[in-house]
Amino acid sequence: MYLEGSPIELYAIDAARGKVGLGQAVFVPFQKNDGGYVDADAGGYQILLNFRGPLENFESISLTDVLTNSIPQDLMRDRIVLIGAKASSLNDLFYTPYNSRTRFDRTPGVVIHANIISQILLAATAGRPRIQFWPEPIEWLWIFVWSSLGAILAWKLLAIQWIVSICLVLGASLVLSAYLLFLQGWWIPVVPPLLALAGGVVAIGGYIINRVRRERQMLMNIFGRDVSPKIANAILRKRHKFLEEGRLAGHRLTATVLFTGLKGFSAIAEWMEPAELMSWLNEYTNTMAELVFQYDGVVDKFIGDRVMASFGIPISRTTRSQIAKDAISAVSCALQMALKLRQLNQQWLVSGLPTVTMQIGIATGTVVAGSLGSRQRLNYTTLGDPVNIASVLEGYDKSKHDDFCLILISPETHFYIQNYFPTQVIGTISFKGRSQPLKVHQVLLDDC
């Protein structure tokens, strides 16, 4: 026996509005797609039930207590009394949100009736929230918003670890919001927007991963082995700043350019066997390139025995200290090249291979750097006055110097490195388009 509410007879039916009312409470008849239902049976007068609770939420007494007059005399005064059974043998048991979906954990039918009556009475007398839901277009908009949020999130954040973390936070926020709204009587979609959020992240994230893979491959095709891992990582992090239409867009920056060349290489190439010549030359160029990487430079190109490298590209240097650091790195690299050449000459002498002398030209100034070539073959290169000056310095009067390595620098480079390395002026060079000759400074090889 359960004391609560009232059965269907308490309804007042308003056929004109299609609603069921009691006092100030209005119940909209259930439709097949309301709330979380899809194509449910909407026959008869049905409403969504806002449960008060399981059996423990209602006062109950046994029929034995009634027959033995063991209850207070006024217990049922001004109350609605439901008479029903809860024995499992009668099989009048149903699943509710309070059950664990096991066979032995079900709610008696009379308790469900009590919940219905309680909802009707409390809605009319105490304003207890009734289960409400959004129209279907609003639900679709809600799902679309979360899908868009996931897509925008993936597009903006890019980093996978951040995307996963923010998605977990947003998903928890969605679930919490839905729960708080449910406490106020609103039933809003939860699983579809969660799936939409994840779907937006996966779709855009997959696109971004594929795009990054293509950009990474393109950058590797352009740079190949011409940069150190440190420079390569910097390029990949900032690729969006200078990638344009499948190539590295040209941009103006300040850099230090270095050229190396061997004295008498043409004569050596004439008498050496081709295979032996290529092996000997590769040993030299590989050694020089490794030193460029060690000092965070970029190998621009190999031209026979000549190596061109740049320091300060492709990431722009904006301060005087950064530009000076690149110039110092270039000169330090040149000094190490001289030291390595001395070691190589000793090895070649023992092996019966020719020994050589080297000249290095270094110039600092404004250059234009970018990818040059066709779609099938792109090379990252540097153009500008410092390139021409460094190239001329590398070929400057080789016949007049007997040093095994001559390092010549421009006045601009000398300005940045003069307090770090011993130098001397050895002459001037006249350039077309310049009114004044250019001083040539030599970096002394005291440490080599």
VEXDREN-157960 format. One record per residue (C-alpha): residue in one letter; x, y, z. Coordinates in steps of 0.02 Angstrom, whole numbers, padded with zeros to 5 digits, always signed. Layout:
BEGIN
AXYZ;...
***
This chain:
BEGIN
M+00000+00000+00000;Y+00074+00168-00054;L+00012+00339-00003;E+00033+00471-00141;G-00036+00554-00297;S-00180+00500-00405;P-00207+00394-00561;I-00261+00457-00733;E-00435+00506-00673;L-00362+00669-00605;Y-00318+00732-00779;A-00418+00873-00860;I-00400+00859-01049;D-00391+01017-01156;A-00424+00947-01330;A-00411+01117-01414;R-00230+01145-01360;G-00179+00962-01363;K-00120+00979-01183;V-00165+00900-01018;G-00188+01014-00868;L-00216+01013-00680;G-00228+01178-00589;Q-00083+01284-00652;A+00014+01133-00720;V+00016+01100-00907;F+00080+00937-00980;V+00120+00927-01166;P+00080+00756-01239;F+00232+00652-01283;Q+00286+00644-01466;K+00388+00504-01541;N+00552+00604-01554;D+00542+00702-01391;G+00697+00709-01281;G+00812+00563-01312;Y+00679+00454-01395;V+00681+00410-01579;D+00522+00346-01663;A+00449+00292-01496;D+00266+00239-01475;A+00174+00403-01445;G-00002+00330-01439;G-00127+00387-01308;Y-00097+00525-01181;Q+00084+00505-01127;I+00201+00625-01040;L+00384+00618-00992;L+00399+00565-00810;N+00506+00666-00692;F+00539+00532-00562;R+00526+00576-00379;G+00627+00423-00333;P+00624+00235-00297;L+00520+00141-00168;E+00614+00221-00023;N+00548+00394-00070;F+00369+00347-00030;E+00287+00300+00134;S+00228+00120+00128;I+00141+00001+00248;S+00103-00183+00233;L-00072-00253+00215;T-00042-00353+00374;D-00022-00191+00472;V-00187-00128+00403;L-00282-00289+00444;T-00211-00295+00619;N-00252-00112+00646;S-00067-00073+00680;I-00067+00096+00597;P-00119+00268+00663;Q-00304+00305+00635;D-00274+00466+00536;L-00128+00400+00431;M-00231+00397+00271;R-00331+00555+00305;D-00322+00678+00156;R-00205+00563+00062;I-00212+00465-00099;V-00184+00282-00063;L-00119+00159-00192;I-00137-00027-00161;G-00014-00137-00251;A+00111-00279-00233;K+00299-00284-00245;A+00324-00474-00239;S+00439-00530-00381;S+00330-00683-00410;L+00191-00571-00478;N+00311-00500-00609;D+00239-00324-00595;L+00415-00253-00601;F+00494-00126-00719;Y+00661-00042-00753;T+00680+00141-00706;P+00829+00261-00701;Y+00856+00205-00521;N+00886+00022-00565;S+01049-00062-00612;R+00973-00158-00760;T+00993-00325-00672;R+00851-00449-00665;F+00832-00434-00477;D+00840-00244-00469;R+00674-00180-00536;T+00539-00061-00476;P+00361-00118-00435;G+00227-00049-00550;V+00133+00032-00406;V+00288+00139-00368;I+00289+00201-00547;H+00106+00251-00527;A+00153+00340-00367;N+00288+00437-00462;I+00161+00489-00593;I+00038+00550-00464;S+00174+00639-00367;Q+00230+00730-00526;I+00053+00788-00565;L+00016+00849-00390;L+00183+00934-00359;A+00184+01016-00530;A+00012+01091-00495;T+00036+01138-00312;A+00223+01166-00287;G+00286+01208-00461;R+00403+01058-00470;P+00493+01061-00639;R+00424+00949-00773;I+00535+00865-00902;Q+00557+00988-01046;F+00656+00975-01205;W+00707+01078-01354;P+00622+01072-01523;E+00711+00961-01647;P+00787+01106-01748;I+00864+01176-01588;E+00937+01006-01546;W+01015+00996-01720;L+01086+01170-01696;W+01157+01118-01526;I+01244+00968-01606;F+01310+01077-01748;V+01381+01203-01625;W+01482+01069-01536;S+01541+00997-01701;S+01599+01169-01756;L+01681+01197-01587;G+01781+01037-01608;A+01833+01085-01785;I+01885+01261-01734;L+01978+01193-01584;A+02079+01073-01691;W+02113+01207-01821;K+02175+01336-01696;L+02273+01231-01572;L+02362+01112-01694;A+02460+01026-01554;I+02382+00855-01523;Q+02414+00855-01335;W+02324+01022-01316;I+02178+00965-01425;V+02152+00808-01320;S+02162+00905-01156;I+02040+01041-01212;C+01921+00910-01284;L+01916+00821-01116;V+01879+00986-01029;L+01742+01032-01154;G+01667+00858-01145;A+01661+00867-00955;S+01584+01041-00967;L+01450+00976-01085;V+01405+00831-00970;L+01402+00944-00817;S+01294+01073-00905;A+01172+00939-00961;Y+01162+00871-00783;L+01130+01042-00707;L+00996+01078-00836;F+00918+00908-00802;L+00903+00955-00619;Q+00801+01103-00678;G+00690+00990-00783;W+00774+01005-00954;W+00824+00853-01056;I+00954+00906-01185;P+01060+00797-01300;V+01225+00738-01227;V+01294+00592-01328;P+01263+00667-01503;P+01355+00830-01465;L+01496+00732-01383;L+01512+00628-01541;A+01500+00786-01645;L+01638+00867-01542;A+01750+00715-01565;G+01703+00702-01749;G+01748+00884-01781;V+01916+00860-01695;V+01954+00698-01788;A+01903+00768-01958;I+02000+00931-01946;G+02141+00850-01848;G+02161+00719-01984;Y+02164+00855-02116;I+02295+00954-02019;I+02403+00801-01990;N+02397+00761-02175;R+02437+00941-02220;V+02582+00946-02097;R+02647+00785-02170;R+02641+00859-02346;E+02724+01021-02288;R+02857+00924-02194;Q+02892+00820-02349;M+02898+00976-02457;L+03020+01062-02338;M+03130+00908-02334;N+03128+00905-02525;I+03183+01087-02527;F+03314+01079-02391;G+03366+00897-02402;R+03522+00877-02296;D+03567+01061-02305;V+03516+01108-02128;S+03550+01048-01953;P+03412+00965-01849;K+03400+01124-01745;I+03366+01232-01898;A+03249+01101-01972;N+03142+01101-01814;A+03135+01291-01815;I+03079+01288-01997;L+02943+01160-01961;R+02878+01259-01812;K+02863+01419-01913;R+02824+01345-02083;H+02657+01436-02095;K+02748+01604-02094;F+02844+01578-02255;L+02759+01436-02350;E+02664+01496-02503;E+02588+01394-02645;G+02697+01242-02613;R+02860+01337-02598;L+02956+01445-02475;A+02908+01624-02515;G+03051+01746-02536;H+03082+01860-02389;R+03211+01992-02348;L+03325+01970-02198;T+03500+02002-02134;A+03620+01856-02147;T+03804+01811-02160;V+03857+01717-02318;L+04010+01605-02327;F+04099+01537-02482;T+04241+01411-02481;G+04347+01355-02628;L+04506+01254-02660;K+04659+01325-02743;G+04714+01230-02899;F+04563+01113-02902;S+04546+01118-03092;A+04723+01055-03114;I+04695+00916-02988;A+04533+00862-03075;E+04624+00840-03240;W+04743+00701-03185;M+04641+00608-03052;E+04531+00460-03098;P+04344+00509-03093;A+04297+00387-02955;E+04447+00435-02851;L+04414+00620-02882;M+04231+00608-02825;S+04277+00510-02669;W+04413+00636-02624;L+04301+00785-02658;N+04154+00710-02562;E+04263+00685-02410;Y+04307+00870-02416;T+04129+00936-02447;N+04051+00820-02318;T+04175+00881-02186;M+04141+01064-02227;A+03952+01038-02228;E+03955+00954-02057;L+04045+01105-01987;V+03913+01221-02061;F+03777+01119-01973;Q+03876+01122-01812;Y+03870+01312-01812;D+03683+01321-01859;G+03713+01370-02039;V+03622+01317-02198;V+03717+01238-02343;D+03652+01333-02494;K+03739+01238-02634;F+03892+01142-02693;I+03975+01207-02851;G+04117+01090-02893;D+04246+01119-02757;R+04152+01272-02691;V+04032+01267-02544;M+03908+01408-02511;A+03829+01423-02338;S+03721+01552-02252;F+03703+01596-02069;G+03543+01681-02011;I+03417+01601-02128;P+03277+01555-02149;I+03220+01624-01979;S+03238+01814-01981;R+03359+01897-01862;T+03290+02062-01799;T+03415+02124-01670;R+03596+02177-01681;S+03649+02042-01558;Q+03568+01906-01665;I+03651+01969-01823;A+03819+01978-01732;K+03795+01800-01670;D+03773+01739-01849;A+03929+01832-01906;I+04029+01759-01761;S+03962+01585-01802;A+04016+01603-01984;V+04193+01656-01938;S+04205+01520-01804;C+04148+01394-01934;A+04281+01458-02056;L+04418+01436-01925;Q+04360+01259-01893;M+04361+01228-02080;A+04543+01282-02084;L+04583+01163-01941;K+04492+01018-02026;L+04578+01053-02191;R+04748+01038-02106;Q+04694+00869-02035;L+04627+00811-02204;N+04789+00863-02290;Q+04887+00756-02166;Q+04774+00606-02202;W+04782+00633-02391;L+04970+00648-02386;V+04984+00478-02302;S+04860+00404-02427;G+04949+00475-02578;L+04807+00595-02620;P+04834+00777-02668;T+04841+00909-02532;V+04760+01078-02558;T+04745+01254-02492;M+04578+01339-02463;Q+04511+01516-02468;I+04354+01574-02380;G+04252+01730-02412;I+04124+01796-02287;A+04005+01943-02304;T+03860+02009-02199;G+03711+02109-02260;T+03533+02107-02323;V+03485+01959-02431;V+03329+01884-02508;A+03302+01701-02464;G+03173+01582-02537;S+03144+01429-02645;L+03196+01438-02827;G+03164+01317-02968;S+03022+01216-03043;R+02883+01118-02958;Q+02982+00959-02988;R+03143+01028-02916;L+03153+01169-02790;N+03309+01233-02704;Y+03317+01352-02557;T+03442+01487-02600;T+03503+01659-02550;L+03520+01809-02666;G+03592+01981-02638;D+03747+02089-02625;P+03826+01989-02481;V+03823+01833-02591;N+03919+01922-02728;I+04044+01997-02605;A+04076+01830-02518;S+04101+01746-02687;V+04226+01878-02743;L+04319+01868-02577;E+04333+01680-02597;G+04421+01707-02764;Y+04522+01859-02713;D+04707+01849-02767;K+04733+01666-02722;S+04900+01663-02812;K+04975+01795-02697;H+04951+01703-02533;D+05042+01549-02474;D+04936+01513-02317;F+04852+01342-02323;C+04688+01433-02281;L+04647+01615-02309;I+04491+01686-02225;L+04434+01854-02295;I+04285+01953-02231;S+04190+02108-02283;P+04188+02270-02181;E+04010+02232-02123;T+04063+02063-02054;H+04218+02143-01977;F+04105+02267-01886;Y+04017+02125-01793;I+04166+02012-01756;Q+04311+02134-01728;N+04308+02112-01538;Y+04312+01922-01550;F+04444+01876-01680;P+04613+01950-01731;T+04605+02030-01904;Q+04705+02139-02022;V+04669+02239-02180;I+04756+02163-02333;G+04687+02267-02475;T+04533+02333-02565;I+04413+02273-02700;S+04318+02380-02824;F+04140+02328-02864;K+04033+02384-03008;G+03902+02504-02945;R+04002+02554-02791;S+04087+02724-02786;Q+04214+02673-02654;P+04326+02518-02650;L+04283+02386-02522;K+04410+02350-02385;V+04463+02169-02369;H+04496+02105-02193;Q+04589+01944-02157;V+04549+01837-02004;L+04714+01777-01933;L+04741+01591-01902;D+04834+01603-01738;D+04735+01456-01665;C+04758+01346-01819;
***
